[in-house]
Amino acid sequence: MRSIPFLFEALILNIALSIDSLMSGFAYGTNKIKIPKISLLIISVISSLILGLSIGFASIIAKYIDTNISLLICVFILIFLGIFKIMDG
């Protein structure tokens, strides 16, 4: 029964990434920055490959790491990124 929650998680991740891409495209458009179509294709292919590899890797790792441990790792990564971003400004 792991497949249904996993598909839901993948769907939520794809929606979040799509919204992020939409906002990035909107920001580029408002600044009148043009990106060549071949560059857009390369960016899309690389992003899709990395996303697919990440989801596959996560499904393998999920068998060996407890949910609470992965949650703690994620929290510490987000805290580190937040502190780094605050210090950068």
A tleap script that builds the chain and sets N, CA, C and O, in Angstrom:
source leaprc.protein.ff14SB
mol = sequence {
  NMET ARG SER ILE PRO PHE LEU PHE GLU ALA
  LEU ILE LEU ASN ILE ALA LEU SER ILE ASP
  SER LEU MET SER GLY PHE ALA TYR GLY THR
  ASN LYS ILE LYS ILE PRO LYS ILE SER LEU
  LEU ILE ILE SER VAL ILE SER SER LEU ILE
  LEU GLY LEU SER ILE GLY PHE ALA SER ILE
  ILE ALA LYS TYR ILE ASP THR ASN ILE SER
  LEU LEU ILE CYS VAL PHE ILE LEU ILE PHE
  LEU GLY ILE PHE LYS ILE MET ASP CGLY
}
set mol.1.N position { 0.812 -1.208 0.000 }
set mol.1.CA position { 0.000 0.000 0.000 }
set mol.1.C position { 0.851 1.267 0.000 }
set mol.1.O position { 0.318 2.368 0.133 }
set mol.2.N position { 2.154 1.125 -0.146 }
set mol.2.CA position { 3.046 2.288 -0.168 }
set mol.2.C position { 2.888 3.087 -1.455 }
set mol.2.O position { 3.240 4.267 -1.476 }
set mol.3.N position { 2.379 2.497 -2.517 }
set mol.3.CA position { 2.364 3.164 -3.817 }
set mol.3.C position { 1.413 4.359 -3.855 }
set mol.3.O position { 1.732 5.364 -4.491 }
set mol.4.N position { 0.260 4.284 -3.197 }
set mol.4.CA position { -0.691 5.399 -3.265 }
set mol.4.C position { -0.155 6.640 -2.544 }
set mol.4.O position { -0.194 7.723 -3.130 }
set mol.5.N position { 0.347 6.542 -1.294 }
set mol.5.CA position { 0.918 7.748 -0.682 }
set mol.5.C position { 2.138 8.256 -1.460 }
set mol.5.O position { 2.349 9.464 -1.558 }
set mol.6.N position { 2.933 7.347 -2.007 }
set mol.6.CA position { 4.106 7.748 -2.778 }
set mol.6.C position { 3.686 8.529 -4.019 }
set mol.6.O position { 4.318 9.527 -4.363 }
set mol.7.N position { 2.633 8.088 -4.688 }
set mol.7.CA position { 2.139 8.816 -5.859 }
set mol.7.C position { 1.593 10.177 -5.462 }
set mol.7.O position { 1.767 11.154 -6.191 }
set mol.8.N position { 0.935 10.251 -4.315 }
set mol.8.CA position { 0.412 11.525 -3.826 }
set mol.8.C position { 1.552 12.485 -3.511 }
set mol.8.O position { 1.475 13.671 -3.831 }
set mol.9.N position { 2.614 11.973 -2.884 }
set mol.9.CA position { 3.779 12.803 -2.577 }
set mol.9.C position { 4.435 13.298 -3.858 }
set mol.9.O position { 4.838 14.458 -3.940 }
set mol.10.N position { 4.543 12.430 -4.854 }
set mol.10.CA position { 5.134 12.827 -6.135 }
set mol.10.C position { 4.269 13.873 -6.829 }
set mol.10.O position { 4.794 14.794 -7.454 }
set mol.11.N position { 2.954 13.741 -6.724 }
set mol.11.CA position { 2.041 14.715 -7.322 }
set mol.11.C position { 2.189 16.077 -6.653 }
set mol.11.O position { 2.253 17.098 -7.338 }
set mol.12.N position { 2.245 16.102 -5.331 }
set mol.12.CA position { 2.423 17.359 -4.594 }
set mol.12.C position { 3.757 17.999 -4.953 }
set mol.12.O position { 3.830 19.215 -5.129 }
set mol.13.N position { 4.813 17.197 -5.063 }
set mol.13.CA position { 6.121 17.717 -5.442 }
set mol.13.C position { 6.086 18.318 -6.837 }
set mol.13.O position { 6.640 19.393 -7.063 }
set mol.14.N position { 5.445 17.639 -7.768 }
set mol.14.CA position { 5.340 18.166 -9.133 }
set mol.14.C position { 4.536 19.462 -9.185 }
set mol.14.O position { 4.882 20.373 -9.937 }
set mol.15.N position { 3.479 19.552 -8.403 }
set mol.15.CA position { 2.695 20.788 -8.361 }
set mol.15.C position { 3.541 21.936 -7.806 }
set mol.15.O position { 3.513 23.047 -8.334 }
set mol.16.N position { 4.291 21.659 -6.740 }
set mol.16.CA position { 5.141 22.702 -6.150 }
set mol.16.C position { 6.209 23.155 -7.140 }
set mol.16.O position { 6.472 24.352 -7.260 }
set mol.17.N position { 6.819 22.222 -7.840 }
set mol.17.CA position { 7.839 22.581 -8.824 }
set mol.17.C position { 7.243 23.340 -9.997 }
set mol.17.O position { 7.874 24.251 -10.534 }
set mol.18.N position { 6.046 22.977 -10.394 }
set mol.18.CA position { 5.391 23.695 -11.490 }
set mol.18.C position { 5.069 25.128 -11.103 }
set mol.18.O position { 5.243 26.044 -11.907 }
set mol.19.N position { 4.604 25.326 -9.886 }
set mol.19.CA position { 4.320 26.683 -9.414 }
set mol.19.C position { 5.613 27.490 -9.332 }
set mol.19.O position { 5.633 28.668 -9.689 }
set mol.20.N position { 6.694 26.863 -8.864 }
set mol.20.CA position { 7.986 27.532 -8.790 }
set mol.20.C position { 8.471 27.935 -10.185 }
set mol.20.O position { 8.971 29.044 -10.373 }
set mol.21.N position { 8.326 27.047 -11.148 }
set mol.21.CA position { 8.728 27.351 -12.525 }
set mol.21.C position { 7.876 28.454 -13.118 }
set mol.21.O position { 8.384 29.313 -13.840 }
set mol.22.N position { 6.588 28.440 -12.822 }
set mol.22.CA position { 5.692 29.487 -13.311 }
set mol.22.C position { 6.104 30.853 -12.767 }
set mol.22.O position { 6.135 31.839 -13.504 }
set mol.23.N position { 6.416 30.906 -11.485 }
set mol.23.CA position { 6.821 32.178 -10.885 }
set mol.23.C position { 8.169 32.644 -11.440 }
set mol.23.O position { 8.373 33.841 -11.646 }
set mol.24.N position { 9.079 31.717 -11.681 }
set mol.24.CA position { 10.366 32.089 -12.280 }
set mol.24.C position { 10.163 32.626 -13.685 }
set mol.24.O position { 10.756 33.639 -14.054 }
set mol.25.N position { 9.332 31.958 -14.471 }
set mol.25.CA position { 9.032 32.425 -15.822 }
set mol.25.C position { 8.358 33.776 -15.818 }
set mol.25.O position { 8.638 34.622 -16.668 }
set mol.26.N position { 7.470 33.981 -14.863 }
set mol.26.CA position { 6.790 35.270 -14.735 }
set mol.26.C position { 7.795 36.372 -14.413 }
set mol.26.O position { 7.716 37.472 -14.959 }
set mol.27.N position { 8.749 36.067 -13.511 }
set mol.27.CA position { 9.770 37.057 -13.145 }
set mol.27.C position { 10.642 37.407 -14.352 }
set mol.27.O position { 10.952 38.576 -14.582 }
set mol.28.N position { 11.036 36.386 -15.124 }
set mol.28.CA position { 11.828 36.652 -16.331 }
set mol.28.C position { 11.015 37.470 -17.333 }
set mol.28.O position { 11.548 38.383 -17.964 }
set mol.29.N position { 9.746 37.155 -17.481 }
set mol.29.CA position { 8.898 37.864 -18.434 }
set mol.29.C position { 8.694 39.316 -18.075 }
set mol.29.O position { 8.703 40.183 -18.949 }
set mol.30.N position { 8.508 39.592 -16.790 }
set mol.30.CA position { 8.307 40.982 -16.382 }
set mol.30.C position { 9.569 41.814 -16.568 }
set mol.30.O position { 9.492 43.029 -16.750 }
set mol.31.N position { 10.742 41.158 -16.523 }
set mol.31.CA position { 12.007 41.861 -16.761 }
set mol.31.C position { 12.400 41.847 -18.232 }
set mol.31.O position { 13.475 42.321 -18.600 }
set mol.32.N position { 11.518 41.296 -19.076 }
set mol.32.CA position { 11.730 41.226 -20.526 }
set mol.32.C position { 13.019 40.496 -20.895 }
set mol.32.O position { 13.729 40.893 -21.819 }
set mol.33.N position { 13.309 39.424 -20.159 }
set mol.33.CA position { 14.472 38.585 -20.448 }
set mol.33.C position { 14.011 37.443 -21.347 }
set mol.33.O position { 13.073 36.722 -21.007 }
set mol.34.N position { 14.665 37.278 -22.487 }
set mol.34.CA position { 14.328 36.210 -23.434 }
set mol.34.C position { 15.323 35.063 -23.267 }
set mol.34.O position { 16.534 35.281 -23.241 }
set mol.35.N position { 14.806 33.847 -23.156 }
set mol.35.CA position { 15.640 32.649 -23.065 }
set mol.35.C position { 15.433 31.862 -24.352 }
set mol.35.O position { 14.294 31.584 -24.726 }
set mol.36.N position { 16.523 31.497 -25.040 }
set mol.36.CA position { 16.379 30.727 -26.288 }
set mol.36.C position { 15.673 29.396 -26.055 }
set mol.36.O position { 15.783 28.801 -24.982 }
set mol.37.N position { 14.949 28.937 -27.071 }
set mol.37.CA position { 14.160 27.702 -26.940 }
set mol.37.C position { 15.037 26.492 -26.668 }
set mol.37.O position { 14.635 25.609 -25.910 }
set mol.38.N position { 16.230 26.422 -27.267 }
set mol.38.CA position { 17.109 25.274 -27.018 }
set mol.38.C position { 17.568 25.256 -25.559 }
set mol.38.O position { 17.716 24.187 -24.967 }
set mol.39.N position { 17.793 26.443 -24.979 }
set mol.39.CA position { 18.165 26.514 -23.567 }
set mol.39.C position { 17.013 26.058 -22.675 }
set mol.39.O position { 17.229 25.370 -21.677 }
set mol.40.N position { 15.797 26.442 -23.036 }
set mol.40.CA position { 14.628 25.986 -22.286 }
set mol.40.C position { 14.485 24.466 -22.341 }
set mol.40.O position { 14.147 23.831 -21.342 }
set mol.41.N position { 14.746 23.889 -23.516 }
set mol.41.CA position { 14.668 22.439 -23.670 }
set mol.41.C position { 15.718 21.745 -22.809 }
set mol.41.O position { 15.420 20.760 -22.133 }
set mol.42.N position { 16.937 22.256 -22.834 }
set mol.42.CA position { 18.013 21.655 -22.036 }
set mol.42.C position { 17.695 21.756 -20.550 }
set mol.42.O position { 17.881 20.788 -19.812 }
set mol.43.N position { 17.222 22.909 -20.105 }
set mol.43.CA position { 16.859 23.088 -18.696 }
set mol.43.C position { 15.742 22.126 -18.303 }
set mol.43.O position { 15.790 21.532 -17.226 }
set mol.44.N position { 14.744 21.966 -19.159 }
set mol.44.CA position { 13.619 21.072 -18.860 }
set mol.44.C position { 14.063 19.618 -18.780 }
set mol.44.O position { 13.646 18.889 -17.880 }
set mol.45.N position { 14.909 19.190 -19.717 }
set mol.45.CA position { 15.374 17.798 -19.719 }
set mol.45.C position { 16.211 17.510 -18.477 }
set mol.45.O position { 16.016 16.489 -17.816 }
set mol.46.N position { 17.141 18.406 -18.160 }
set mol.46.CA position { 17.985 18.188 -16.985 }
set mol.46.C position { 17.151 18.193 -15.707 }
set mol.46.O position { 17.359 17.356 -14.829 }
set mol.47.N position { 16.216 19.122 -15.596 }
set mol.47.CA position { 15.358 19.178 -14.406 }
set mol.47.C position { 14.509 17.914 -14.262 }
set mol.47.O position { 14.351 17.388 -13.160 }
set mol.48.N position { 13.967 17.433 -15.371 }
set mol.48.CA position { 13.149 16.219 -15.332 }
set mol.48.C position { 13.976 14.998 -14.944 }
set mol.48.O position { 13.524 14.159 -14.164 }
set mol.49.N position { 15.182 14.901 -15.486 }
set mol.49.CA position { 16.055 13.776 -15.136 }
set mol.49.C position { 16.424 13.796 -13.657 }
set mol.49.O position { 16.385 12.763 -12.988 }
set mol.50.N position { 16.778 14.962 -13.154 }
set mol.50.CA position { 17.143 15.062 -11.742 }
set mol.50.C position { 15.947 14.763 -10.850 }
set mol.50.O position { 16.096 14.098 -9.824 }
set mol.51.N position { 14.771 15.241 -11.220 }
set mol.51.CA position { 13.565 14.953 -10.441 }
set mol.51.C position { 13.274 13.456 -10.433 }
set mol.51.O position { 12.979 12.886 -9.383 }
set mol.52.N position { 13.355 12.820 -11.594 }
set mol.52.CA position { 13.114 11.375 -11.670 }
set mol.52.C position { 14.117 10.579 -10.859 }
set mol.52.O position { 13.748 9.644 -10.149 }
set mol.53.N position { 15.399 10.951 -10.966 }
set mol.53.CA position { 16.429 10.266 -10.180 }
set mol.53.C position { 16.220 10.477 -8.683 }
set mol.53.O position { 16.428 9.560 -7.890 }
set mol.54.N position { 15.813 11.673 -8.300 }
set mol.54.CA position { 15.577 11.969 -6.885 }
set mol.54.C position { 14.425 11.147 -6.323 }
set mol.54.O position { 14.517 10.609 -5.219 }
set mol.55.N position { 13.351 11.054 -7.081 }
set mol.55.CA position { 12.207 10.264 -6.620 }
set mol.55.C position { 12.582 8.789 -6.533 }
set mol.55.O position { 12.206 8.108 -5.579 }
set mol.56.N position { 13.317 8.292 -7.520 }
set mol.56.CA position { 13.764 6.898 -7.479 }
set mol.56.C position { 14.700 6.633 -6.314 }
set mol.56.O position { 14.570 5.619 -5.629 }
set mol.57.N position { 15.639 7.535 -6.086 }
set mol.57.CA position { 16.582 7.399 -4.982 }
set mol.57.C position { 15.859 7.460 -3.642 }
set mol.57.O position { 16.191 6.720 -2.716 }
set mol.58.N position { 14.868 8.348 -3.544 }
set mol.58.CA position { 14.103 8.469 -2.296 }
set mol.58.C position { 13.329 7.191 -1.988 }
set mol.58.O position { 13.227 6.788 -0.830 }
set mol.59.N position { 12.786 6.555 -3.023 }
set mol.59.CA position { 12.046 5.313 -2.769 }
set mol.59.C position { 12.976 4.191 -2.311 }
set mol.59.O position { 12.567 3.320 -1.542 }
set mol.60.N position { 14.217 4.210 -2.776 }
set mol.60.CA position { 15.193 3.201 -2.324 }
set mol.60.C position { 15.619 3.487 -0.888 }
set mol.60.O position { 15.653 2.583 -0.053 }
set mol.61.N position { 15.943 4.741 -0.605 }
set mol.61.CA position { 16.411 5.136 0.722 }
set mol.61.C position { 15.315 4.972 1.775 }
set mol.61.O position { 15.611 4.664 2.930 }
set mol.62.N position { 14.058 5.175 1.392 }
set mol.62.CA position { 12.939 5.100 2.345 }
set mol.62.C position { 12.842 3.731 3.003 }
set mol.62.O position { 12.294 3.608 4.098 }
set mol.63.N position { 13.364 2.705 2.349 }
set mol.63.CA position { 13.320 1.357 2.928 }
set mol.63.C position { 14.290 1.208 4.093 }
set mol.63.O position { 14.109 0.331 4.938 }
set mol.64.N position { 15.320 2.058 4.150 }
set mol.64.CA position { 16.391 1.884 5.128 }
set mol.64.C position { 16.426 2.951 6.221 }
set mol.64.O position { 17.029 2.733 7.271 }
set mol.65.N position { 15.789 4.099 5.991 }
set mol.65.CA position { 15.831 5.194 6.964 }
set mol.65.C position { 14.445 5.371 7.580 }
set mol.65.O position { 13.429 5.386 6.885 }
set mol.66.N position { 14.437 5.501 8.893 }
set mol.66.CA position { 13.190 5.725 9.617 }
set mol.66.C position { 12.611 7.100 9.251 }
set mol.66.O position { 13.359 8.033 8.959 }
set mol.67.N position { 11.308 7.214 9.267 }
set mol.67.CA position { 10.630 8.455 8.895 }
set mol.67.C position { 11.030 9.606 9.804 }
set mol.67.O position { 11.233 10.725 9.331 }
set mol.68.N position { 11.144 9.350 11.098 }
set mol.68.CA position { 11.505 10.416 12.043 }
set mol.68.C position { 12.926 10.923 11.796 }
set mol.68.O position { 13.192 12.118 11.922 }
set mol.69.N position { 13.830 10.022 11.448 }
set mol.69.CA position { 15.205 10.438 11.159 }
set mol.69.C position { 15.249 11.293 9.902 }
set mol.69.O position { 15.934 12.315 9.865 }
set mol.70.N position { 14.523 10.879 8.875 }
set mol.70.CA position { 14.514 11.688 7.651 }
set mol.70.C position { 13.869 13.044 7.898 }
set mol.70.O position { 14.278 14.039 7.299 }
set mol.71.N position { 12.871 13.101 8.766 }
set mol.71.CA position { 12.242 14.376 9.111 }
set mol.71.C position { 13.236 15.297 9.817 }
set mol.71.O position { 13.301 16.489 9.518 }
set mol.72.N position { 14.011 14.743 10.754 }
set mol.72.CA position { 15.026 15.538 11.448 }
set mol.72.C position { 16.096 16.049 10.481 }
set mol.72.O position { 16.528 17.197 10.581 }
set mol.73.N position { 16.519 15.203 9.555 }
set mol.73.CA position { 17.510 15.617 8.563 }
set mol.73.C position { 16.961 16.777 7.736 }
set mol.73.O position { 17.664 17.758 7.497 }
set mol.74.N position { 15.722 16.668 7.304 }
set mol.74.CA position { 15.102 17.735 6.505 }
set mol.74.C position { 14.983 19.030 7.295 }
set mol.74.O position { 15.234 20.109 6.758 }
set mol.75.N position { 14.604 18.933 8.558 }
set mol.75.CA position { 14.476 20.124 9.399 }
set mol.75.C position { 15.824 20.817 9.546 }
set mol.75.O position { 15.910 22.040 9.430 }
set mol.76.N position { 16.885 20.038 9.804 }
set mol.76.CA position { 18.208 20.641 9.964 }
set mol.76.C position { 18.709 21.258 8.657 }
set mol.76.O position { 19.362 22.301 8.679 }
set mol.77.N position { 18.414 20.634 7.537 }
set mol.77.CA position { 18.809 21.216 6.252 }
set mol.77.C position { 18.090 22.544 6.029 }
set mol.77.O position { 18.717 23.519 5.615 }
set mol.78.N position { 16.787 22.594 6.297 }
set mol.78.CA position { 16.039 23.843 6.124 }
set mol.78.C position { 16.514 24.931 7.086 }
set mol.78.O position { 16.603 26.098 6.706 }
set mol.79.N position { 16.817 24.557 8.320 }
set mol.79.CA position { 17.337 25.532 9.284 }
set mol.79.C position { 18.685 26.060 8.810 }
set mol.79.O position { 18.932 27.265 8.863 }
set mol.80.N position { 19.558 25.170 8.348 }
set mol.80.CA position { 20.868 25.580 7.843 }
set mol.80.C position { 20.720 26.525 6.650 }
set mol.80.O position { 21.394 27.554 6.586 }
set mol.81.N position { 19.841 26.182 5.708 }
set mol.81.CA position { 19.628 27.045 4.548 }
set mol.81.C position { 19.076 28.408 4.955 }
set mol.81.O position { 19.469 29.430 4.393 }
set mol.82.N position { 18.166 28.427 5.932 }
set mol.82.CA position { 17.613 29.693 6.418 }
set mol.82.C position { 18.675 30.558 7.065 }
set mol.82.O position { 18.750 31.757 6.796 }
set mol.83.N position { 19.507 29.954 7.925 }
set mol.83.CA position { 20.587 30.706 8.582 }
set mol.83.C position { 21.575 31.203 7.534 }
set mol.83.O position { 22.025 32.347 7.596 }
set mol.84.N position { 21.911 30.354 6.580 }
set mol.84.CA position { 22.842 30.749 5.517 }
set mol.84.C position { 22.294 31.920 4.714 }
set mol.84.O position { 23.037 32.844 4.379 }
set mol.85.N position { 21.017 31.891 4.406 }
set mol.85.CA position { 20.387 32.961 3.635 }
set mol.85.C position { 20.336 34.257 4.454 }
set mol.85.O position { 20.538 35.338 3.902 }
set mol.86.N position { 20.074 34.165 5.740 }
set mol.86.CA position { 20.061 35.353 6.606 }
set mol.86.C position { 21.459 35.961 6.687 }
set mol.86.O position { 21.615 37.179 6.601 }
set mol.87.N position { 22.479 35.109 6.854 }
set mol.87.CA position { 23.858 35.593 6.924 }
set mol.87.C position { 24.324 36.172 5.592 }
set mol.87.O position { 25.149 37.085 5.564 }
set mol.88.N position { 23.805 35.649 4.502 }
set mol.88.CA position { 24.185 36.129 3.166 }
set mol.88.C position { 23.678 37.543 2.935 }
set mol.88.O position { 24.329 38.328 2.246 }
set mol.89.N position { 22.537 37.874 3.495 }
set mol.89.CA position { 21.948 39.202 3.324 }
set mol.89.C position { 22.619 40.186 4.219 }
set mol.89.O position { 22.262 41.364 4.219 }
savepdb mol mol.pdb
quit
